[in-house]
Amino acid sequence: MHASFRQLFTPLNFAGYVTWAAIGWELVFLGSGVPAWLGSAPPAWLLAMLHLAWFGLFLGVLGSEENPNTRLRVMLLAQYALAFAMMALARNSTLPILLILCAVQAAHLWSPRGVAVVLGLVNLALYAIYAFVWDWGSPVVGTLMVGCFQIFAA
């Protein structure tokens, strides 16, 4: 079996797939809250397509045998953008877990300083989602919890 293909089936990667599937199940089939700015829920097919696109990029980065390069970093930044797009469209408590999966990849693509910058910016954006889009009562606590899991994963 080709090395990059085999790499896709390591236990930690498989755990990531199961996590992604559980998030998608909740997102598409169990429903999500609607952010106030949106007015009504987006179509389930749109959320499903965004979620599938995120997974395609996730697999693309995982399956690459390349050394960290600009293409892989752009793919990871696109994963972050898709995760935030989904969070802007659906108030779903499991969506921020996608940021934790991204943090694992960030640790392989950037230096420790680069990872710190990326995670800092990601968590500022997450705080903004919690505070201004989802209107959570305690956005700091939510951001700290997800942020600490990102650091642990990285």
C-alpha positions as CSV (number, residue, x, y, z in Angstrom):
1,M,0.0,0.0,0.0
2,H,1.3,3.5,-0.9
3,A,2.8,5.3,2.1
4,S,0.5,8.4,1.9
5,F,-2.6,6.1,1.5
6,R,-1.5,4.1,4.5
7,Q,-1.0,7.3,6.5
8,L,-4.7,8.1,6.1
9,F,-5.6,5.0,8.2
10,T,-3.6,5.6,11.3
11,P,-5.6,5.5,14.6
12,L,-5.5,9.2,15.2
13,N,-6.5,10.0,11.7
14,F,-9.4,7.5,12.0
15,A,-10.5,9.2,15.2
16,G,-10.5,12.5,13.2
17,Y,-12.8,11.0,10.6
18,V,-15.2,9.7,13.2
19,T,-15.2,13.1,14.9
20,W,-15.9,14.8,11.5
21,A,-18.7,12.4,10.8
22,A,-20.3,13.0,14.2
23,I,-20.2,16.8,13.7
24,G,-21.7,16.4,10.2
25,W,-24.5,14.2,11.5
26,E,-25.4,16.7,14.1
27,L,-25.1,19.6,11.7
28,V,-27.2,18.1,8.9
29,F,-29.6,15.7,10.5
30,L,-30.1,16.9,14.1
31,G,-30.4,20.6,13.3
32,S,-28.6,23.7,14.7
33,G,-29.5,27.0,16.1
34,V,-29.8,29.9,13.7
35,P,-27.6,32.9,14.3
36,A,-29.7,36.1,14.8
37,W,-28.2,37.8,11.8
38,L,-29.4,35.1,9.5
39,G,-33.1,35.0,10.3
40,S,-33.8,31.5,9.1
41,A,-31.8,28.3,8.9
42,P,-29.6,27.8,5.8
43,P,-30.5,24.7,3.7
44,A,-29.1,21.5,5.0
45,W,-27.5,20.8,1.6
46,L,-25.4,24.0,1.9
47,L,-24.1,23.0,5.3
48,A,-23.4,19.4,4.0
49,M,-21.4,20.8,1.0
50,L,-19.3,23.1,3.2
51,H,-18.7,20.1,5.6
52,L,-17.7,17.8,2.8
53,A,-15.4,20.5,1.3
54,W,-13.7,20.8,4.7
55,F,-13.2,17.0,4.8
56,G,-11.7,17.0,1.3
57,L,-9.2,19.6,2.3
58,F,-8.5,17.7,5.5
59,L,-7.7,14.5,3.6
60,G,-5.7,16.5,1.1
61,V,-3.4,17.7,3.8
62,L,-3.2,14.4,5.6
63,G,-2.5,12.4,2.5
64,S,0.3,14.6,1.3
65,E,3.8,13.3,1.4
66,E,5.2,16.7,0.7
67,N,7.2,18.7,3.2
68,P,5.3,21.7,4.6
69,N,4.8,24.2,1.8
70,T,2.6,27.0,0.7
71,R,0.0,24.8,-1.0
72,L,-0.6,22.7,2.1
73,R,-0.8,25.8,4.3
74,V,-3.3,27.4,2.0
75,M,-5.4,24.2,2.1
76,L,-5.3,24.4,5.9
77,L,-6.3,28.1,5.9
78,A,-9.2,27.1,3.6
79,Q,-10.2,24.5,6.2
80,Y,-10.3,27.2,8.9
81,A,-12.3,29.5,6.6
82,L,-14.9,26.7,5.9
83,A,-15.2,26.0,9.6
84,F,-15.8,29.7,10.4
85,A,-18.3,29.9,7.5
86,M,-20.2,27.0,8.9
87,M,-20.2,28.6,12.4
88,A,-21.5,31.8,10.9
89,L,-24.4,29.9,9.3
90,A,-25.3,27.5,12.1
91,R,-25.1,27.8,15.9
92,N,-23.8,24.3,16.5
93,S,-21.7,23.5,19.6
94,T,-19.7,20.8,17.9
95,L,-18.4,22.9,14.9
96,P,-15.5,24.4,16.9
97,I,-14.1,20.9,17.2
98,L,-13.1,21.3,13.6
99,L,-10.7,24.0,14.7
100,I,-9.0,21.4,17.0
101,L,-8.6,19.0,14.1
102,C,-7.0,21.9,12.1
103,A,-4.6,22.7,15.0
104,V,-3.2,19.2,14.7
105,Q,-2.4,19.9,11.1
106,A,-1.0,23.4,11.8
107,A,1.5,21.8,14.1
108,H,2.9,19.8,11.2
109,L,2.9,22.8,8.8
110,W,4.4,25.6,10.8
111,S,7.1,26.3,13.3
112,P,6.0,26.6,17.0
113,R,6.0,30.4,16.6
114,G,3.9,30.1,13.4
115,V,1.4,27.8,15.2
116,A,1.1,30.2,18.1
117,V,0.3,33.1,15.6
118,V,-2.2,30.9,13.7
119,L,-3.9,29.7,16.9
120,G,-4.0,33.2,18.3
121,L,-5.7,34.6,15.3
122,V,-8.1,31.6,15.1
123,N,-9.1,32.0,18.7
124,L,-9.7,35.8,18.2
125,A,-12.1,34.9,15.4
126,L,-13.7,32.2,17.5
127,Y,-14.3,34.7,20.3
128,A,-15.9,37.0,17.7
129,I,-18.2,34.2,16.5
130,Y,-19.2,33.3,20.1
131,A,-19.7,36.9,21.2
132,F,-21.2,38.6,18.1
133,V,-22.7,35.9,15.9
134,W,-23.9,33.3,18.4
135,D,-24.4,35.8,21.2
136,W,-23.1,33.4,23.9
137,G,-23.3,34.5,27.5
138,S,-19.7,33.5,28.2
139,P,-17.6,33.8,25.0
140,V,-14.4,34.0,26.9
141,V,-14.9,30.6,28.6
142,G,-15.9,28.9,25.4
143,T,-12.9,30.3,23.6
144,L,-10.6,29.3,26.4
145,M,-11.9,25.7,26.4
146,V,-11.6,25.2,22.6
147,G,-8.3,27.1,22.6
148,C,-6.8,24.9,25.2
149,F,-7.8,21.8,23.4
150,Q,-6.2,23.3,20.2
151,I,-3.0,23.8,22.1
152,F,-3.1,20.3,23.6
153,A,-3.7,18.8,20.1
154,A,-0.9,20.8,18.5
